[in-house]
Amino acid sequence: MSEACDHEAILTAARSRRTALRSRAIDDAYRDPHTEELLAQMLDESDDLVFAKPVIAARLGDCAGAHGDAALRRAIRVSGPGSRDVRCASLLALAKRIGPLATPDLVDGLTTPDGVVKDYAVHGLAGAGDDRAFEQVLRHLRSVLRRKRPSQSQVVASALSYLARHVSDRARRSDLVAFVRRHWDALDQAEWFAELWPDAAPGGPDPDEVRAPSDAAIQEWVRRGLFGPLPPPPP
């Protein structure tokens, strides 16, 4: 990093006990020409699991560079009380940064006992994952539907987005369409299907005749939500 930028002042503020100073340091790092390197160092150094570490991880998701991937992988492995938010943010950020290369990390995220971390692994897979996690995501979706959580709509939509992106195989596609129709009421995603895959809905063609949906359209839909870029910090 160049000495022309006052990185030490930013890093010192990031270590402050005052939340306002830490927040300003994150914003200043985001505006700095060496954003990615600064944020990666701040992510490694921060012990603020409640605010700073998750926010830094999320900001790294919108940066490219040589330092952030390793820092995010270290943050994914943080454990203990209060670590959920940083693990969730880091999984999603890594997926945004490196796309399908994050699939093994996201699959690992599906093995955690924390259901919310699993959900974020699914969000990451929806936007970036290759087809290696198909069976794991389908199992997680079945589990979510059994629990009938009031806040499950977003993860159900992400799981469907991931699964529908990986049905080029006709037998897999037919099985998924049959699953969707059997669980139509529990899925509660009529709007998603109307926009992205209407033929898979009840009353559509025979499952063996349903065509695969548009991967590009699903990717665009995913990027409207959690997978989209964060707004820039205020001036």
C-alpha positions, 0 to 999 in steps of 0.5 A, a space after each residue: 500500500 502506498 504511503 500517500 494514503 493515511 492507512 494507519 489512521 484508518 486502521 487505528 480508528 478501526 481498532 477503536 472501542 467506539 462504534 462510530 469510529 469503527 464505522 467511519 474507518 470502514 467507510 474510509 477504507 471503502 473509499 480508499 484506492 487500496 480498499 480490498 487490502 485495507 478491508 482484508 486486514 481490518 477483517 483479520 484484526 477486528 474482534 467486533 463480531 456484532 458490528 464491524 466484522 460482519 460489515 467489513 466482510 460484506 464490503 469485501 464482497 463487492 471488492 476484487 483483489 488478492 487479499 480478501 478471499 483468504 481473509 473471508 475464509 478465515 472469517 467463515 471459520 470463526 466460532 463461538 457465541 456471536 459468530 453467526 453474522 460474520 460467518 453468514 456475511 463472509 459466505 455470501 461475500 466469498 460467493 460474490 467475489 469468486 463465483 463457482 469457485 466458492 462452491 466447496 466453501 458453501 457446501 461446507 456451510 451447509 454442514 453447520 448445525 446453525 440453520 441461519 448459516 445454512 440459509 446463507 450458504 444457500 443464498 450464496 449457491 443461488 447466485 454463484 454455485 455450480 451443481 455440486 451441491 444439488 442434493 444437499 440444497 434439496 435436502 435443506 429445502 425439504 428441512 425448511 419446508 418441514 419446519 414451516 418457519 414464518 420467515 422462510 420465504 427468502 431461503 425457499 426462493 434462493 433454494 429454488 433458484 439454485 436448483 432450477 439453475 442446474 436442471 439441464 439433465 432431463 431426469 433431474 429436471 423432471 424430478 424437481 418439477 414433480 417435487 415442486 408440484 407436490 409441495 406447491 402450497 408449502 413452497 408458497 412461491 407462485 410469483 417466483 414461478 410465474 416470473 422465472 419458470 411458469 411451466 413448472 407450476 401445477 397445470 403445466 406440461 408433463 414433468 418430462 416435457 418441461 424445459 429448463 428455465 433461463 439461467 440468465 433470468 434467474 441470476 438477474 433475479 438473485 442479484 436483486 436481493 442479498 446477492 446484489 451490491 451494497 449501496 456505497 457509504 454516505 459521503 
